Amino acid sequence: MGNNSKANSENRRRFLKTTGFNSLKAFIGLSLLPDFGYKLDPSKMPRRILGRTNMSVSLLGFGAAHNKDKTVYPRAIELGINTFRVAGPDSPIGFISYEALLPFREKIHLAFTSLNVSNATHSFYLEDLDNFLKQSKMKYVDIWYIAVPDPDVLIEFSEAVNIARKAGKILWSGISTHNVKRDSVRLLSPDSPIDVVMMTYNYLSPKCDSDFLNQFHQAGLGIMPMKPLAGNFLKKPVDRPDPLIRWLAADERIHTITVMMNSIEQLEQNVSALQLPFSEEDQKLLQNLYSYNSSRFCRMCGTCEGRCPNGLNVADLVRISMYREGYHDEKLARFNLSLIPERNRQIICDKCDQCVINCPNGVAIQKQIGLIKDWLS
C-alpha cells in the first residue's frame, strides 16, 4: 500500500471514529472510497425550509433507487444530505437503505411512500405504514407520501394520516402527483391534510406548471420536484446532468431536489453540481438539449388522456419508456407496466398509419411507445 493509500485509509478511519460510523463497520466494510475528482465541501450544501413543516432540508435529497451499495448512504450524510426517500418493505433494496440509515435516524429527515391501491381503506394504508416501521426499525417517519392517488384513495389516505399523526408515527404528509391540474384543487383546499407535494417539474415544464408551483408555494406547501432530470435523456454517455440540477436550485420555490443515485460517483457528481451557480453556459447547454429531450419526455399535462382509439394509456406508456431509455431502469419500467390494466397496454400502434394524438409538447408518441414494444419482443 502506497503512502497516499495509507493516508486515505487513516483519514477514513478517523472519520468513522469521530462521526459514529463505527457502528456500520460490520456491513459496510472499510474498503477505500474511490476519489472521482469532484470538489466537495459539505459546508456548502444549501438548506431550505420545507414550507409549513419548518424542517430544514438539504437542497439535494436522496431519492429511492435500486441501490445495493451500502456505502452510498453514509457518504451522502457526510456530504451534507439530510433528506432521504426510502423504498417500501416489498422492495428488494428496502432493507439495505433501512440498515444503512438507522444509525443516523435522528440526524436525517425520512420520507416513505405508500402506493396508490384502488378501493383500499384507511386501515390498509395504516397497515402499510406499520409494516414499514416494523421492518425498518424506525419509530416514525418525517413525511408519509401517497403516490398518485385517485380522489377516493386520497380521502382514505387523509383519514389514515390523521390517525397516524395522533399516534406519533408521522410528522407530516405528502402527495406525489402525475396530474397536478386535477390534484391542485385538493391540495389547496383549506382542510387538506397534505403538507408536501411532489410534482413533475424541470426545465422542460410548461408555464402552467410554474403557475401551480406559485400557488403551492404561496399556500405554504413544501415542494419537491419530481422527474428533476427530465428523464435523464443525455445525448452522450459523457454528458452530465449538472445544469438541470442547478436550474432547479436557482428557483427559490424549490425546497429539496430528490435524485435517485445508485453509486458514490453519481452522488458526488450531483453534490458537486450544487457548488456552482447556474450560469449562462448552463443555459446554453439546456437550450441545446431541449429539442432532444422534448420529444422524449412526457410533461403529464393530460391532453392525451382517453384519446387513443385503441385504448392505450398513452402518458403512462411514454413515462415507462422514459424509465428504460432515460433512467436505464428496466425493473422500474416493468413494475410500472404491470400496474396498467392489460387491455390498456396492448401496444398495437403499428395498426395506425398516423397517431391521432398531437402532443402539444412535441413528444413523439408512436416512437416512444414503439420502443416498449421492441423491448418486450
VMD Tcl script that draws the C-alpha trace (Angstrom):
set ca {
  {0.00 0.00 0.00}
  {1.47 3.39 -1.03}
  {1.78 6.47 1.17}
  {-1.31 8.12 -0.35}
  {-3.38 4.99 0.21}
  {-2.20 4.81 3.83}
  {-3.14 8.44 4.37}
  {-6.59 7.94 2.82}
  {-7.16 4.87 4.95}
  {-6.17 6.74 8.11}
  {-8.43 9.67 7.24}
  {-11.36 7.33 6.66}
  {-10.79 5.53 9.98}
  {-10.60 8.90 11.77}
  {-13.87 9.97 10.12}
  {-15.62 6.76 11.12}
  {-14.47 7.18 14.68}
  {-15.39 10.82 15.11}
  {-18.83 10.66 13.46}
  {-20.19 7.42 14.83}
  {-19.68 5.41 11.67}
  {-18.03 2.58 13.59}
  {-21.48 1.07 14.05}
  {-21.58 0.48 10.30}
  {-18.33 -1.45 10.02}
  {-19.97 -4.84 10.11}
  {-21.94 -4.36 6.95}
  {-20.15 -1.59 5.03}
  {-16.58 -2.85 5.19}
  {-13.67 -0.44 5.22}
  {-12.59 -0.59 1.60}
  {-11.37 2.78 0.40}
  {-13.90 5.00 -1.31}
  {-12.70 5.95 -4.79}
  {-11.70 9.52 -5.50}
  {-13.70 10.78 -8.50}
  {-12.03 14.18 -8.55}
  {-15.08 16.25 -7.61}
  {-14.61 19.34 -5.46}
  {-16.80 18.60 -2.46}
  {-17.44 20.77 0.57}
  {-20.23 19.56 2.89}
  {-20.49 23.03 4.42}
  {-21.68 24.31 1.04}
  {-24.74 22.04 0.88}
  {-27.59 24.59 0.92}
  {-30.50 24.21 3.31}
  {-34.06 25.40 2.75}
  {-37.20 25.37 4.89}
  {-39.73 22.82 3.63}
  {-42.81 25.03 3.60}
  {-45.05 24.95 6.65}
  {-43.30 21.86 8.04}
  {-40.44 24.17 9.09}
  {-38.00 21.31 8.50}
  {-34.55 22.41 7.38}
  {-33.84 20.17 4.40}
  {-30.78 19.78 2.19}
  {-31.29 21.24 -1.26}
  {-30.15 17.91 -2.71}
  {-32.14 14.95 -1.43}
  {-31.58 11.23 -1.87}
  {-34.31 9.56 -3.91}
  {-35.32 5.92 -3.56}
  {-33.29 3.86 -6.03}
  {-32.33 0.30 -6.83}
  {-29.10 0.87 -4.98}
  {-27.28 -2.08 -3.44}
  {-24.17 -0.18 -2.37}
  {-24.47 0.35 1.39}
  {-21.65 2.88 1.48}
  {-23.60 5.44 -0.57}
  {-25.95 6.39 2.27}
  {-23.37 7.33 4.94}
  {-21.33 9.10 2.27}
  {-24.42 11.17 1.41}
  {-24.81 12.17 5.06}
  {-21.11 13.07 5.23}
  {-21.63 15.38 2.24}
  {-24.48 17.25 3.90}
  {-27.58 15.44 2.59}
  {-30.21 15.05 5.28}
  {-33.36 14.21 3.30}
  {-33.98 10.63 2.15}
  {-36.84 8.90 0.38}
  {-36.70 5.18 1.03}
  {-38.11 2.17 -0.78}
  {-41.07 0.23 0.59}
  {-40.87 -3.04 2.55}
  {-41.54 -5.12 -0.56}
  {-38.59 -3.65 -2.44}
  {-35.52 -5.91 -2.61}
  {-33.32 -2.94 -1.69}
  {-35.54 -1.67 1.10}
  {-33.64 -3.40 3.89}
  {-30.31 -2.12 2.58}
  {-31.38 1.52 2.94}
  {-33.03 0.88 6.34}
  {-29.92 -0.76 7.74}
  {-27.61 1.94 6.47}
  {-29.73 4.86 7.66}
  {-30.86 3.59 11.05}
  {-27.70 4.70 12.98}
  {-28.30 8.28 11.76}
  {-32.07 8.41 12.16}
  {-32.14 11.49 14.40}
  {-29.87 13.43 12.02}
  {-31.96 12.95 8.88}
  {-35.45 13.53 7.51}
  {-37.03 10.32 6.25}
  {-39.83 10.07 3.69}
  {-41.75 6.87 2.98}
  {-44.26 6.38 0.15}
  {-47.34 4.17 0.12}
  {-48.56 3.10 -3.30}
  {-51.98 4.02 -4.60}
  {-54.24 0.94 -4.37}
  {-57.77 1.16 -5.76}
  {-60.56 0.65 -3.24}
  {-58.09 0.46 -0.35}
  {-59.35 1.70 3.01}
  {-57.54 3.83 5.56}
  {-56.84 0.63 7.52}
  {-54.88 -0.71 4.54}
  {-52.61 2.34 4.49}
  {-52.11 2.28 8.25}
  {-51.06 -1.36 7.96}
  {-48.64 -0.44 5.17}
  {-47.08 2.25 7.38}
  {-46.87 -0.11 10.35}
  {-45.16 -2.76 8.19}
  {-42.58 -0.21 7.12}
  {-41.90 0.97 10.68}
  {-41.58 -2.61 11.92}
  {-39.27 -3.82 9.15}
  {-37.14 -0.68 9.09}
  {-36.96 -0.47 12.91}
  {-37.79 3.21 12.61}
  {-40.02 4.78 15.27}
  {-41.60 7.31 12.93}
  {-41.30 8.93 9.51}
  {-40.99 12.64 8.86}
  {-43.11 12.60 5.69}
  {-45.61 9.93 4.67}
  {-46.43 10.12 0.96}
  {-49.23 8.65 -1.08}
  {-48.26 8.02 -4.71}
  {-50.51 9.44 -7.47}
  {-53.80 8.80 -5.66}
  {-57.26 8.75 -7.20}
  {-59.73 11.10 -5.46}
  {-61.33 8.28 -3.43}
  {-57.93 6.98 -2.38}
  {-56.87 10.39 -1.09}
  {-59.94 10.51 1.15}
  {-58.96 7.21 2.78}
  {-55.31 8.22 2.99}
  {-56.26 11.51 4.63}
  {-58.09 9.64 7.38}
  {-55.05 7.38 7.84}
  {-52.82 10.48 8.09}
  {-54.90 11.94 10.91}
  {-54.76 8.67 12.87}
  {-51.02 8.13 12.28}
  {-50.18 11.71 13.22}
  {-52.05 11.47 16.52}
  {-50.19 8.20 17.24}
  {-46.82 9.89 16.65}
  {-45.97 7.64 13.69}
  {-45.64 10.52 11.20}
  {-44.91 14.22 11.40}
  {-46.14 15.40 8.00}
  {-47.93 14.06 4.94}
  {-47.27 14.38 1.23}
  {-48.55 13.50 -2.20}
  {-46.73 12.68 -5.43}
  {-48.87 13.61 -8.40}
  {-48.85 12.92 -12.13}
  {-51.94 15.11 -12.58}
  {-51.19 18.43 -10.93}
  {-54.16 20.17 -12.59}
  {-56.62 17.73 -11.02}
  {-54.88 17.48 -7.67}
  {-54.27 21.21 -7.21}
  {-57.86 21.73 -6.10}
  {-57.48 19.18 -3.33}
  {-54.02 20.35 -2.31}
  {-55.12 23.98 -1.98}
  {-58.29 23.20 -0.04}
  {-58.28 24.77 3.47}
  {-59.00 21.36 5.04}
  {-56.32 19.48 3.08}
  {-54.12 17.30 5.31}
  {-51.28 17.40 2.76}
  {-48.17 19.38 3.71}
  {-45.70 18.47 0.94}
  {-46.19 18.00 -2.79}
  {-44.03 16.19 -5.32}
  {-44.95 17.33 -8.82}
  {-43.25 16.94 -12.16}
  {-41.08 20.00 -12.61}
  {-37.89 20.61 -14.59}
  {-36.57 22.89 -17.31}
  {-38.98 21.34 -19.84}
  {-42.08 22.08 -17.76}
  {-44.78 24.28 -19.34}
  {-45.75 27.65 -17.85}
  {-48.90 26.22 -16.28}
  {-46.76 24.02 -14.02}
  {-44.85 27.08 -12.86}
  {-48.18 28.76 -12.12}
  {-49.26 25.80 -9.98}
  {-45.89 25.94 -8.26}
  {-46.58 29.56 -7.36}
  {-49.92 28.63 -5.82}
  {-48.44 25.78 -3.78}
  {-45.59 27.99 -2.60}
  {-47.96 30.75 -1.52}
  {-50.11 28.19 0.32}
  {-47.08 27.14 2.37}
  {-46.69 23.66 0.90}
  {-43.28 22.02 0.89}
  {-42.18 21.43 -2.71}
  {-40.06 18.58 -4.06}
  {-39.79 18.43 -7.86}
  {-40.42 15.03 -9.41}
  {-38.54 13.97 -12.56}
  {-35.96 16.73 -11.88}
  {-33.58 15.44 -14.57}
  {-36.30 15.47 -17.26}
  {-35.98 11.76 -17.89}
  {-32.18 11.82 -17.77}
  {-32.02 11.75 -21.56}
  {-28.44 12.69 -22.36}
  {-27.08 12.87 -25.90}
  {-23.74 11.32 -24.99}
  {-22.63 8.99 -22.18}
  {-20.13 11.63 -21.08}
  {-22.82 14.30 -20.65}
  {-23.63 15.26 -17.08}
  {-26.97 16.44 -15.59}
  {-25.33 19.27 -13.63}
  {-27.12 22.14 -15.48}
  {-30.53 20.54 -14.85}
  {-29.87 20.38 -11.11}
  {-28.53 23.93 -10.99}
  {-31.55 25.20 -12.97}
  {-33.86 23.88 -10.25}
  {-31.59 25.04 -7.44}
  {-31.79 28.60 -8.78}
  {-35.56 28.56 -8.16}
  {-36.22 29.61 -4.54}
  {-39.67 27.98 -4.65}
  {-37.98 24.57 -4.76}
  {-37.08 23.21 -1.32}
  {-35.29 19.93 -1.95}
  {-34.37 18.12 -5.17}
  {-34.57 14.36 -4.61}
  {-32.49 12.48 -7.16}
  {-32.09 8.72 -7.48}
  {-28.41 7.88 -7.03}
  {-27.07 4.37 -7.49}
  {-23.39 4.93 -6.80}
  {-20.96 7.12 -4.91}
  {-19.81 8.56 -8.22}
  {-23.36 9.73 -9.06}
  {-23.75 11.10 -5.55}
  {-20.54 13.10 -5.63}
  {-21.27 14.36 -9.12}
  {-24.66 15.72 -8.04}
  {-23.27 17.27 -4.84}
  {-20.51 18.97 -6.80}
  {-23.09 20.32 -9.27}
  {-24.67 22.39 -6.49}
  {-21.40 24.00 -5.50}
  {-21.56 26.23 -8.57}
  {-24.30 28.74 -9.54}
  {-26.49 28.36 -12.61}
  {-24.61 30.09 -15.44}
  {-25.06 31.34 -18.99}
  {-23.12 28.30 -20.14}
  {-25.63 26.08 -18.33}
  {-28.46 27.90 -20.09}
  {-26.85 27.30 -23.49}
  {-26.41 23.59 -22.73}
  {-30.08 23.26 -21.77}
  {-31.15 25.05 -24.95}
  {-29.10 22.58 -26.97}
  {-30.70 19.66 -25.13}
  {-34.25 20.99 -25.38}
  {-35.40 19.52 -28.68}
  {-33.64 16.21 -27.99}
  {-35.34 15.82 -24.61}
  {-38.64 17.40 -25.53}
  {-39.59 14.66 -27.99}
  {-38.97 12.01 -25.32}
  {-40.24 13.44 -22.04}
  {-43.94 13.42 -21.09}
  {-44.99 16.54 -19.15}
  {-48.08 14.69 -17.84}
  {-50.33 17.53 -18.96}
  {-53.27 15.14 -19.52}
  {-54.02 16.23 -23.09}
  {-53.76 12.68 -24.45}
  {-55.91 11.09 -21.72}
  {-58.64 8.89 -23.22}
  {-57.88 9.90 -26.82}
  {-56.22 6.76 -28.14}
  {-58.75 4.83 -30.30}
  {-57.09 1.59 -29.18}
  {-57.50 2.45 -25.50}
  {-53.80 2.78 -24.67}
  {-52.74 4.63 -21.53}
  {-50.53 6.88 -23.61}
  {-48.97 9.08 -20.91}
  {-48.16 6.09 -18.69}
  {-46.55 4.20 -21.56}
  {-44.41 7.18 -22.60}
  {-43.32 7.54 -18.98}
  {-42.42 3.83 -18.82}
  {-40.36 4.25 -21.98}
  {-38.51 7.04 -20.14}
  {-37.74 4.75 -17.20}
  {-36.00 2.32 -19.51}
  {-34.46 4.61 -22.11}
  {-33.53 7.54 -19.88}
  {-33.16 6.02 -16.41}
  {-31.88 2.68 -17.76}
  {-34.02 1.08 -15.05}
  {-35.71 -1.97 -16.55}
  {-37.02 -3.08 -13.17}
  {-38.85 0.19 -12.60}
  {-40.21 0.09 -16.15}
  {-41.57 -3.43 -15.75}
  {-43.12 -2.62 -12.38}
  {-44.99 0.40 -13.74}
  {-46.06 -1.54 -16.82}
  {-47.58 -4.20 -14.56}
  {-49.76 -1.53 -12.92}
  {-51.57 -0.76 -16.20}
  {-54.61 -2.98 -16.93}
  {-53.71 -5.43 -19.68}
  {-56.34 -4.06 -22.07}
  {-54.73 -0.61 -21.83}
  {-51.18 -1.75 -22.59}
  {-51.69 -3.82 -25.72}
  {-49.26 -1.94 -27.95}
  {-50.74 -2.04 -31.45}
  {-49.57 1.35 -32.69}
  {-48.36 -0.26 -35.93}
  {-52.01 -0.67 -36.96}
  {-52.39 3.11 -37.14}
  {-50.98 4.93 -40.15}
  {-50.61 8.07 -38.08}
  {-51.16 8.77 -34.40}
  {-54.35 10.75 -33.87}
  {-52.88 12.36 -30.78}
  {-50.90 15.52 -31.38}
  {-48.86 16.14 -28.25}
  {-48.78 19.90 -27.53}
  {-45.28 19.48 -26.10}
  {-43.86 17.68 -29.11}
  {-43.49 14.18 -27.64}
  {-43.01 11.57 -30.39}
  {-45.72 9.29 -29.01}
  {-45.60 6.48 -31.55}
  {-41.82 6.31 -31.42}
  {-41.62 6.24 -27.61}
  {-44.34 3.62 -27.23}
  {-42.77 1.65 -30.05}
  {-39.59 1.39 -28.01}
  {-41.53 -0.53 -25.35}
  {-42.87 -2.95 -27.96}
  {-39.34 -3.54 -29.31}
  {-38.10 -4.05 -25.75}
  {-40.79 -6.56 -24.85}
  {-40.33 -8.51 -28.05}
}
mol new
graphics top color blue
foreach p $ca { graphics top sphere $p radius 0.5 }
foreach p [lrange $ca 0 end-1] q [lrange $ca 1 end] { graphics top cylinder $p $q radius 0.2 }
display resetview
